[in-house]
Amino acid sequence: VMTAVLLLVVFRRPASLPQVIISAPTNGVIVAPGTVVEVQALATDDQGVTRIDLSADNVIVASQTAPDARGVSPFAAVLRWPAGAPGPHTLVATAYNAAGVASQPAVVLVNVAAGGDSGVATPPVQVTGTAAAATGTPDGADLLPTVTPTAVVPPTATPLPPPTPTMCVDNVAFVADVTVPDGTVVSPGQRFDKVWRLRNSGNCRWGAGYSAAFVSGSQMSGAPVIPLPETAAGATVDVVVTLTAPGTPGTYTGYWQLRNAAGTLFGRPFLVQVVVPAPPTATPEAVISFSADRLEVRPGECATLSWNVENVSAVYLGDEGVIGQGNRTVCPGSTTTYTLRVVRRDGGTEERQLTITVTLGEVPRPGPIEPPDRVEYDRSPRDLNFVWSEVSYPGGVTYSIEIQWGSPEGTDWERWILVEGLDSPTYYMDNFIGAWNIGRWRVWAVSRATGQASAKTEWRYFRFLQ
């Protein structure tokens, strides 16, 4: 037989005491033996609450300290009591502030059923009283109210309420960016389809009147409202919007959110973000100038190479890296080609070349020595030894001699002899063409290395009288 006890609780209420209430369990609850009863207490105080104690039948069974030793207000605690022997039990919560002052007790009665019967009846219990002075110590022994049983009545069965119909709750969960992940680079004015995959995470079926609506950011010429197809709770759907990238460089973000048939937005917004890059900076054209102060030198002479190169990555004179503007003195021993190579900023290469030609200069002209000019010989045979000065020239020379004859009047000249490649500055002629005919001769030198010829000497004349 279940019994209930009507209690009269009298409190002495001091001024400025902490306040504590028990929000669970309900007063007079019936539990089975061994059940762990969770007592939920909430305390407040102007100075802050430092702890809450729980007593069962005048014995402290649990205590919870505030996270801040200086006190917390409000301070919520959950204190546990294992249900004891069958019968009524008095649970009392007491709060303490930072000054150690205790609150008036908060009391709840718990009935432990015999034989495991619980939760089916609630005894008619009332708790009343007046405040009493709090003078106790932290163990709370003298703060417990005086409990006086006044009546025992049989329990009254409480019928269970009818089930509450399930409410329709709209919600959405983002699943994936099917296309155009955040930060995708697009061209100015480019059209693209953004696809979000969403899941119906509520318990309402999406249908007529449900849509994805643009709510903020950059709309990028997209439709302001996108109708949603029929989507059952727990199912996924792909939402597609066609957008056009802005024409100005920058990062653009647009936000869409789902809206139900009543026009109410729900769930967290989902976004599209694209980057329109700035147009590439035009690479300035390479400027390459390569020159020399002279392109021909004689052995031992020098020339100065100069260059001016701009808007390139690297400059090389031959295999040597050089700065963009500079000059170099060169003294080639022979004809030499110099190469200036540059590496453009686009990675390509260009070359400029200069050839410095080493010349030996003009070949000196030999000087005639014998025979003297306009000499006459009265002898026979008509032979003659020609002699001229020797020429010094790098690489050496050979000599050429030309002898002509003409009429006694000194006209109608014809070549008589042409000899080339003479190694020495002399030539012997025998048996000139005839008496009284006038002869003339001249010589010149030819470079063995280059074939360059000197200037020819002036004609010198001679005559044989017999």
TAVEN-V280809 format. One record per backbone hydrogen bond with DSSP energy under -0.5 kcal/mol. NH is the residue of the N-H (numbers start at 1). CO is the residue of the C=O. Records with the same first field share a line. If there is no record, write none. Layout:
NH = CO ; CO
This chain:
4 = 153
6 = 151
7 = 5 ; 126
8 = 148
9 = 7 ; 128
11 = 130
12 = 131
13 = 11 ; 131
14 = 12 ; 132
17 = 14
19 = 44
21 = 42
23 = 21 ; 40
24 = 40
28 = 109
29 = 26 ; 109
31 = 111
34 = 83
35 = 32
37 = 35 ; 81
38 = 36
39 = 37 ; 79
40 = 24 ; 38
41 = 39 ; 77
42 = 21
43 = 75
44 = 19
48 = 45
49 = 72
50 = 96
51 = 96
52 = 64
53 = 94
54 = 62
55 = 92
56 = 59
57 = 55 ; 90
59 = 56
61 = 54
62 = 54
64 = 52
66 = 50
69 = 67
71 = 68
72 = 49
74 = 43
75 = 43
77 = 41
79 = 39 ; 77
81 = 37
83 = 35
87 = 112
89 = 110
91 = 89 ; 108
92 = 55
93 = 106
94 = 53
96 = 51
97 = 101
98 = 48
100 = 97
103 = 95
104 = 18
105 = 143
106 = 93
108 = 91
110 = 89
111 = 29
112 = 87 ; 110
113 = 31 ; 111
116 = 113
117 = 114
119 = 30
122 = 156
123 = 28
125 = 123
128 = 126
132 = 11 ; 12
135 = 133
140 = 137
143 = 140
144 = 141
147 = 145
148 = 8 ; 146
149 = 147
150 = 6
153 = 4
156 = 122
157 = 155
158 = 120
159 = 157
169 = 167
173 = 199
175 = 197
176 = 197
178 = 176 ; 195
179 = 195
183 = 273
184 = 181 ; 273
186 = 275
189 = 245 ; 246
190 = 187
192 = 243
194 = 192 ; 241
196 = 239
197 = 176
198 = 196 ; 237
199 = 173
200 = 235
201 = 171 ; 199
202 = 171
203 = 169
204 = 169
206 = 231
210 = 207
211 = 259
212 = 226
213 = 211 ; 257
214 = 224
215 = 255
216 = 255
218 = 253
219 = 217
222 = 219
226 = 212
228 = 210
231 = 206
234 = 200
235 = 232
237 = 198
239 = 196 ; 237
240 = 238
241 = 194
243 = 192 ; 241
244 = 220
245 = 190
250 = 276
252 = 274
254 = 272
255 = 216
256 = 270
257 = 213
258 = 266
259 = 211
260 = 264
263 = 260
266 = 258
270 = 256
272 = 254
274 = 252
275 = 184
276 = 250
277 = 186 ; 275
284 = 282
287 = 310
288 = 286
289 = 308
291 = 306
293 = 304
297 = 357
299 = 359
301 = 298
303 = 330
305 = 303 ; 328
306 = 291
307 = 326
308 = 289
309 = 324
310 = 287
313 = 343
314 = 343
315 = 322
316 = 341
317 = 320
318 = 316 ; 339
320 = 317
322 = 315
326 = 307
328 = 305
330 = 303
336 = 356
338 = 354
340 = 352
341 = 316 ; 339
342 = 350
343 = 314
344 = 342 ; 348
345 = 311
347 = 344
350 = 342
352 = 340
354 = 338
356 = 336 ; 354
357 = 295 ; 355
359 = 297 ; 357
368 = 366
369 = 387
370 = 387
374 = 461
375 = 372 ; 461
377 = 463
379 = 377
383 = 381
384 = 429
386 = 384 ; 427
387 = 370
388 = 425
389 = 367
393 = 391
396 = 393
398 = 446
399 = 422
400 = 444
401 = 419
402 = 442
403 = 417
404 = 440
405 = 414
406 = 438
407 = 411
410 = 407
414 = 405
416 = 403
417 = 403
419 = 401
422 = 399
426 = 424
427 = 386
429 = 384 ; 427
432 = 382
436 = 464
437 = 434
438 = 406
439 = 462
440 = 404
441 = 460
442 = 402
444 = 400
446 = 398
447 = 452
448 = 396
449 = 396
451 = 447
454 = 445
455 = 363
457 = 443
460 = 441
462 = 439
463 = 375
464 = 437
465 = 377
466 = 377
